[in-house]
Amino acid sequence: MRIRRILATAIATAALAGLGLTGAATAAASPAASPAESPTPGECEKGGGTVDWATNLCRGGTYDGQMVD
């Protein structure tokens, strides 16, 4: 009986460790937007910002302070 519990614990631990590794691999495989890319005016507004046409910068939102194409 004790051996069964130890074996079940080992299998459960291995299964949980496997789920953690696949989640980490998925997160690492999805590329994030490069900060070097300039957003378009539409992307700036979709990100919650407004375009400052005097300086060509996105103000507020996701792309705050980035140059607009």
Phi and psi restraints in degrees (range 20) as a CNS / XPLOR table:
assign (resid 1 and name C) (resid 2 and name N)
       (resid 2 and name CA) (resid 2 and name C) 1.0 -66.3 20.0 2
assign (resid 2 and name N) (resid 2 and name CA)
       (resid 2 and name C) (resid 3 and name N) 1.0 -37.5 20.0 2
assign (resid 2 and name C) (resid 3 and name N)
       (resid 3 and name CA) (resid 3 and name C) 1.0 -64.5 20.0 2
assign (resid 3 and name N) (resid 3 and name CA)
       (resid 3 and name C) (resid 4 and name N) 1.0 -38.3 20.0 2
assign (resid 3 and name C) (resid 4 and name N)
       (resid 4 and name CA) (resid 4 and name C) 1.0 -62.7 20.0 2
assign (resid 4 and name N) (resid 4 and name CA)
       (resid 4 and name C) (resid 5 and name N) 1.0 -42.0 20.0 2
assign (resid 4 and name C) (resid 5 and name N)
       (resid 5 and name CA) (resid 5 and name C) 1.0 -65.3 20.0 2
assign (resid 5 and name N) (resid 5 and name CA)
       (resid 5 and name C) (resid 6 and name N) 1.0 -41.7 20.0 2
assign (resid 5 and name C) (resid 6 and name N)
       (resid 6 and name CA) (resid 6 and name C) 1.0 -64.7 20.0 2
assign (resid 6 and name N) (resid 6 and name CA)
       (resid 6 and name C) (resid 7 and name N) 1.0 -43.3 20.0 2
assign (resid 6 and name C) (resid 7 and name N)
       (resid 7 and name CA) (resid 7 and name C) 1.0 -63.7 20.0 2
assign (resid 7 and name N) (resid 7 and name CA)
       (resid 7 and name C) (resid 8 and name N) 1.0 -42.3 20.0 2
assign (resid 7 and name C) (resid 8 and name N)
       (resid 8 and name CA) (resid 8 and name C) 1.0 -63.8 20.0 2
assign (resid 8 and name N) (resid 8 and name CA)
       (resid 8 and name C) (resid 9 and name N) 1.0 -39.5 20.0 2
assign (resid 8 and name C) (resid 9 and name N)
       (resid 9 and name CA) (resid 9 and name C) 1.0 -64.9 20.0 2
assign (resid 9 and name N) (resid 9 and name CA)
       (resid 9 and name C) (resid 10 and name N) 1.0 -42.1 20.0 2
assign (resid 9 and name C) (resid 10 and name N)
       (resid 10 and name CA) (resid 10 and name C) 1.0 -64.3 20.0 2
assign (resid 10 and name N) (resid 10 and name CA)
       (resid 10 and name C) (resid 11 and name N) 1.0 -41.7 20.0 2
assign (resid 10 and name C) (resid 11 and name N)
       (resid 11 and name CA) (resid 11 and name C) 1.0 -66.5 20.0 2
assign (resid 11 and name N) (resid 11 and name CA)
       (resid 11 and name C) (resid 12 and name N) 1.0 -42.1 20.0 2
assign (resid 11 and name C) (resid 12 and name N)
       (resid 12 and name CA) (resid 12 and name C) 1.0 -64.2 20.0 2
assign (resid 12 and name N) (resid 12 and name CA)
       (resid 12 and name C) (resid 13 and name N) 1.0 -40.4 20.0 2
assign (resid 12 and name C) (resid 13 and name N)
       (resid 13 and name CA) (resid 13 and name C) 1.0 -64.1 20.0 2
assign (resid 13 and name N) (resid 13 and name CA)
       (resid 13 and name C) (resid 14 and name N) 1.0 -43.5 20.0 2
assign (resid 13 and name C) (resid 14 and name N)
       (resid 14 and name CA) (resid 14 and name C) 1.0 -64.3 20.0 2
assign (resid 14 and name N) (resid 14 and name CA)
       (resid 14 and name C) (resid 15 and name N) 1.0 -38.5 20.0 2
assign (resid 14 and name C) (resid 15 and name N)
       (resid 15 and name CA) (resid 15 and name C) 1.0 -65.9 20.0 2
assign (resid 15 and name N) (resid 15 and name CA)
       (resid 15 and name C) (resid 16 and name N) 1.0 -43.3 20.0 2
assign (resid 15 and name C) (resid 16 and name N)
       (resid 16 and name CA) (resid 16 and name C) 1.0 -67.4 20.0 2
assign (resid 16 and name N) (resid 16 and name CA)
       (resid 16 and name C) (resid 17 and name N) 1.0 -37.4 20.0 2
assign (resid 16 and name C) (resid 17 and name N)
       (resid 17 and name CA) (resid 17 and name C) 1.0 -65.3 20.0 2
assign (resid 17 and name N) (resid 17 and name CA)
       (resid 17 and name C) (resid 18 and name N) 1.0 -37.5 20.0 2
assign (resid 17 and name C) (resid 18 and name N)
       (resid 18 and name CA) (resid 18 and name C) 1.0 -64.6 20.0 2
assign (resid 18 and name N) (resid 18 and name CA)
       (resid 18 and name C) (resid 19 and name N) 1.0 -39.6 20.0 2
assign (resid 18 and name C) (resid 19 and name N)
       (resid 19 and name CA) (resid 19 and name C) 1.0 -64.9 20.0 2
assign (resid 19 and name N) (resid 19 and name CA)
       (resid 19 and name C) (resid 20 and name N) 1.0 -38.3 20.0 2
assign (resid 19 and name C) (resid 20 and name N)
       (resid 20 and name CA) (resid 20 and name C) 1.0 -65.4 20.0 2
assign (resid 20 and name N) (resid 20 and name CA)
       (resid 20 and name C) (resid 21 and name N) 1.0 -38.6 20.0 2
assign (resid 20 and name C) (resid 21 and name N)
       (resid 21 and name CA) (resid 21 and name C) 1.0 -70.0 20.0 2
assign (resid 21 and name N) (resid 21 and name CA)
       (resid 21 and name C) (resid 22 and name N) 1.0 -38.6 20.0 2
assign (resid 21 and name C) (resid 22 and name N)
       (resid 22 and name CA) (resid 22 and name C) 1.0 -69.6 20.0 2
assign (resid 22 and name N) (resid 22 and name CA)
       (resid 22 and name C) (resid 23 and name N) 1.0 -34.7 20.0 2
assign (resid 22 and name C) (resid 23 and name N)
       (resid 23 and name CA) (resid 23 and name C) 1.0 -65.4 20.0 2
assign (resid 23 and name N) (resid 23 and name CA)
       (resid 23 and name C) (resid 24 and name N) 1.0 -40.0 20.0 2
assign (resid 23 and name C) (resid 24 and name N)
       (resid 24 and name CA) (resid 24 and name C) 1.0 -68.0 20.0 2
assign (resid 24 and name N) (resid 24 and name CA)
       (resid 24 and name C) (resid 25 and name N) 1.0 -37.9 20.0 2
assign (resid 24 and name C) (resid 25 and name N)
       (resid 25 and name CA) (resid 25 and name C) 1.0 -67.0 20.0 2
assign (resid 25 and name N) (resid 25 and name CA)
       (resid 25 and name C) (resid 26 and name N) 1.0 -38.3 20.0 2
assign (resid 25 and name C) (resid 26 and name N)
       (resid 26 and name CA) (resid 26 and name C) 1.0 -65.8 20.0 2
assign (resid 26 and name N) (resid 26 and name CA)
       (resid 26 and name C) (resid 27 and name N) 1.0 -42.4 20.0 2
assign (resid 26 and name C) (resid 27 and name N)
       (resid 27 and name CA) (resid 27 and name C) 1.0 -65.8 20.0 2
assign (resid 27 and name N) (resid 27 and name CA)
       (resid 27 and name C) (resid 28 and name N) 1.0 -36.3 20.0 2
assign (resid 27 and name C) (resid 28 and name N)
       (resid 28 and name CA) (resid 28 and name C) 1.0 -75.0 20.0 2
assign (resid 28 and name N) (resid 28 and name CA)
       (resid 28 and name C) (resid 29 and name N) 1.0 -26.2 20.0 2
assign (resid 28 and name C) (resid 29 and name N)
       (resid 29 and name CA) (resid 29 and name C) 1.0 -80.5 20.0 2
assign (resid 29 and name N) (resid 29 and name CA)
       (resid 29 and name C) (resid 30 and name N) 1.0 -22.6 20.0 2
assign (resid 29 and name C) (resid 30 and name N)
       (resid 30 and name CA) (resid 30 and name C) 1.0 -84.4 20.0 2
assign (resid 30 and name N) (resid 30 and name CA)
       (resid 30 and name C) (resid 31 and name N) 1.0 116.9 20.0 2
assign (resid 30 and name C) (resid 31 and name N)
       (resid 31 and name CA) (resid 31 and name C) 1.0 -74.6 20.0 2
assign (resid 31 and name N) (resid 31 and name CA)
       (resid 31 and name C) (resid 32 and name N) 1.0 141.6 20.0 2
assign (resid 31 and name C) (resid 32 and name N)
       (resid 32 and name CA) (resid 32 and name C) 1.0 -90.6 20.0 2
assign (resid 32 and name N) (resid 32 and name CA)
       (resid 32 and name C) (resid 33 and name N) 1.0 161.5 20.0 2
assign (resid 32 and name C) (resid 33 and name N)
       (resid 33 and name CA) (resid 33 and name C) 1.0 -66.1 20.0 2
assign (resid 33 and name N) (resid 33 and name CA)
       (resid 33 and name C) (resid 34 and name N) 1.0 134.4 20.0 2
assign (resid 33 and name C) (resid 34 and name N)
       (resid 34 and name CA) (resid 34 and name C) 1.0 -72.8 20.0 2
assign (resid 34 and name N) (resid 34 and name CA)
       (resid 34 and name C) (resid 35 and name N) 1.0 131.4 20.0 2
assign (resid 34 and name C) (resid 35 and name N)
       (resid 35 and name CA) (resid 35 and name C) 1.0 -68.7 20.0 2
assign (resid 35 and name N) (resid 35 and name CA)
       (resid 35 and name C) (resid 36 and name N) 1.0 -14.3 20.0 2
assign (resid 35 and name C) (resid 36 and name N)
       (resid 36 and name CA) (resid 36 and name C) 1.0 -77.6 20.0 2
assign (resid 36 and name N) (resid 36 and name CA)
       (resid 36 and name C) (resid 37 and name N) 1.0 -19.6 20.0 2
assign (resid 36 and name C) (resid 37 and name N)
       (resid 37 and name CA) (resid 37 and name C) 1.0 -75.9 20.0 2
assign (resid 37 and name N) (resid 37 and name CA)
       (resid 37 and name C) (resid 38 and name N) 1.0 139.5 20.0 2
assign (resid 37 and name C) (resid 38 and name N)
       (resid 38 and name CA) (resid 38 and name C) 1.0 -89.3 20.0 2
assign (resid 38 and name N) (resid 38 and name CA)
       (resid 38 and name C) (resid 39 and name N) 1.0 131.9 20.0 2
assign (resid 38 and name C) (resid 39 and name N)
       (resid 39 and name CA) (resid 39 and name C) 1.0 -74.2 20.0 2
assign (resid 39 and name N) (resid 39 and name CA)
       (resid 39 and name C) (resid 40 and name N) 1.0 155.1 20.0 2
assign (resid 39 and name C) (resid 40 and name N)
       (resid 40 and name CA) (resid 40 and name C) 1.0 -80.2 20.0 2
assign (resid 40 and name N) (resid 40 and name CA)
       (resid 40 and name C) (resid 41 and name N) 1.0 165.0 20.0 2
assign (resid 40 and name C) (resid 41 and name N)
       (resid 41 and name CA) (resid 41 and name C) 1.0 -57.3 20.0 2
assign (resid 41 and name N) (resid 41 and name CA)
       (resid 41 and name C) (resid 42 and name N) 1.0 -37.1 20.0 2
assign (resid 41 and name C) (resid 42 and name N)
       (resid 42 and name CA) (resid 42 and name C) 1.0 -66.1 20.0 2
assign (resid 42 and name N) (resid 42 and name CA)
       (resid 42 and name C) (resid 43 and name N) 1.0 -40.3 20.0 2
assign (resid 42 and name C) (resid 43 and name N)
       (resid 43 and name CA) (resid 43 and name C) 1.0 -66.0 20.0 2
assign (resid 43 and name N) (resid 43 and name CA)
       (resid 43 and name C) (resid 44 and name N) 1.0 -38.1 20.0 2
assign (resid 43 and name C) (resid 44 and name N)
       (resid 44 and name CA) (resid 44 and name C) 1.0 -60.2 20.0 2
assign (resid 44 and name N) (resid 44 and name CA)
       (resid 44 and name C) (resid 45 and name N) 1.0 -46.1 20.0 2
assign (resid 44 and name C) (resid 45 and name N)
       (resid 45 and name CA) (resid 45 and name C) 1.0 -71.1 20.0 2
assign (resid 45 and name N) (resid 45 and name CA)
       (resid 45 and name C) (resid 46 and name N) 1.0 -37.4 20.0 2
assign (resid 45 and name C) (resid 46 and name N)
       (resid 46 and name CA) (resid 46 and name C) 1.0 -65.1 20.0 2
assign (resid 46 and name N) (resid 46 and name CA)
       (resid 46 and name C) (resid 47 and name N) 1.0 -29.8 20.0 2
assign (resid 46 and name C) (resid 47 and name N)
       (resid 47 and name CA) (resid 47 and name C) 1.0 -80.3 20.0 2
assign (resid 47 and name N) (resid 47 and name CA)
       (resid 47 and name C) (resid 48 and name N) 1.0 1.8 20.0 2
assign (resid 47 and name C) (resid 48 and name N)
       (resid 48 and name CA) (resid 48 and name C) 1.0 95.6 20.0 2
assign (resid 48 and name N) (resid 48 and name CA)
       (resid 48 and name C) (resid 49 and name N) 1.0 10.3 20.0 2
assign (resid 48 and name C) (resid 49 and name N)
       (resid 49 and name CA) (resid 49 and name C) 1.0 -108.7 20.0 2
assign (resid 49 and name N) (resid 49 and name CA)
       (resid 49 and name C) (resid 50 and name N) 1.0 179.7 20.0 2
assign (resid 49 and name C) (resid 50 and name N)
       (resid 50 and name CA) (resid 50 and name C) 1.0 -128.3 20.0 2
assign (resid 50 and name N) (resid 50 and name CA)
       (resid 50 and name C) (resid 51 and name N) 1.0 150.7 20.0 2
assign (resid 50 and name C) (resid 51 and name N)
       (resid 51 and name CA) (resid 51 and name C) 1.0 -88.6 20.0 2
assign (resid 51 and name N) (resid 51 and name CA)
       (resid 51 and name C) (resid 52 and name N) 1.0 126.7 20.0 2
assign (resid 51 and name C) (resid 52 and name N)
       (resid 52 and name CA) (resid 52 and name C) 1.0 -94.5 20.0 2
assign (resid 52 and name N) (resid 52 and name CA)
       (resid 52 and name C) (resid 53 and name N) 1.0 99.3 20.0 2
assign (resid 52 and name C) (resid 53 and name N)
       (resid 53 and name CA) (resid 53 and name C) 1.0 -69.5 20.0 2
assign (resid 53 and name N) (resid 53 and name CA)
       (resid 53 and name C) (resid 54 and name N) 1.0 -20.9 20.0 2
assign (resid 53 and name C) (resid 54 and name N)
       (resid 54 and name CA) (resid 54 and name C) 1.0 -68.2 20.0 2
assign (resid 54 and name N) (resid 54 and name CA)
       (resid 54 and name C) (resid 55 and name N) 1.0 -34.9 20.0 2
assign (resid 54 and name C) (resid 55 and name N)
       (resid 55 and name CA) (resid 55 and name C) 1.0 -114.3 20.0 2
assign (resid 55 and name N) (resid 55 and name CA)
       (resid 55 and name C) (resid 56 and name N) 1.0 -2.7 20.0 2
assign (resid 55 and name C) (resid 56 and name N)
       (resid 56 and name CA) (resid 56 and name C) 1.0 57.7 20.0 2
assign (resid 56 and name N) (resid 56 and name CA)
       (resid 56 and name C) (resid 57 and name N) 1.0 38.0 20.0 2
assign (resid 56 and name C) (resid 57 and name N)
       (resid 57 and name CA) (resid 57 and name C) 1.0 -115.8 20.0 2
assign (resid 57 and name N) (resid 57 and name CA)
       (resid 57 and name C) (resid 58 and name N) 1.0 150.5 20.0 2
assign (resid 57 and name C) (resid 58 and name N)
       (resid 58 and name CA) (resid 58 and name C) 1.0 -88.0 20.0 2
assign (resid 58 and name N) (resid 58 and name CA)
       (resid 58 and name C) (resid 59 and name N) 1.0 127.1 20.0 2
assign (resid 58 and name C) (resid 59 and name N)
       (resid 59 and name CA) (resid 59 and name C) 1.0 -109.6 20.0 2
assign (resid 59 and name N) (resid 59 and name CA)
       (resid 59 and name C) (resid 60 and name N) 1.0 120.6 20.0 2
assign (resid 59 and name C) (resid 60 and name N)
       (resid 60 and name CA) (resid 60 and name C) 1.0 82.5 20.0 2
assign (resid 60 and name N) (resid 60 and name CA)
       (resid 60 and name C) (resid 61 and name N) 1.0 168.1 20.0 2
assign (resid 60 and name C) (resid 61 and name N)
       (resid 61 and name CA) (resid 61 and name C) 1.0 75.9 20.0 2
assign (resid 61 and name N) (resid 61 and name CA)
       (resid 61 and name C) (resid 62 and name N) 1.0 -159.8 20.0 2
assign (resid 61 and name C) (resid 62 and name N)
       (resid 62 and name CA) (resid 62 and name C) 1.0 -66.3 20.0 2
assign (resid 62 and name N) (resid 62 and name CA)
       (resid 62 and name C) (resid 63 and name N) 1.0 -37.3 20.0 2
assign (resid 62 and name C) (resid 63 and name N)
       (resid 63 and name CA) (resid 63 and name C) 1.0 -102.4 20.0 2
assign (resid 63 and name N) (resid 63 and name CA)
       (resid 63 and name C) (resid 64 and name N) 1.0 28.4 20.0 2
assign (resid 63 and name C) (resid 64 and name N)
       (resid 64 and name CA) (resid 64 and name C) 1.0 -55.3 20.0 2
assign (resid 64 and name N) (resid 64 and name CA)
       (resid 64 and name C) (resid 65 and name N) 1.0 124.7 20.0 2
assign (resid 64 and name C) (resid 65 and name N)
       (resid 65 and name CA) (resid 65 and name C) 1.0 87.4 20.0 2
assign (resid 65 and name N) (resid 65 and name CA)
       (resid 65 and name C) (resid 66 and name N) 1.0 -2.9 20.0 2
assign (resid 65 and name C) (resid 66 and name N)
       (resid 66 and name CA) (resid 66 and name C) 1.0 -89.5 20.0 2
assign (resid 66 and name N) (resid 66 and name CA)
       (resid 66 and name C) (resid 67 and name N) 1.0 147.9 20.0 2
assign (resid 66 and name C) (resid 67 and name N)
       (resid 67 and name CA) (resid 67 and name C) 1.0 -67.3 20.0 2
assign (resid 67 and name N) (resid 67 and name CA)
       (resid 67 and name C) (resid 68 and name N) 1.0 140.9 20.0 2
assign (resid 67 and name C) (resid 68 and name N)
       (resid 68 and name CA) (resid 68 and name C) 1.0 -99.1 20.0 2
assign (resid 68 and name N) (resid 68 and name CA)
       (resid 68 and name C) (resid 69 and name N) 1.0 137.2 20.0 2
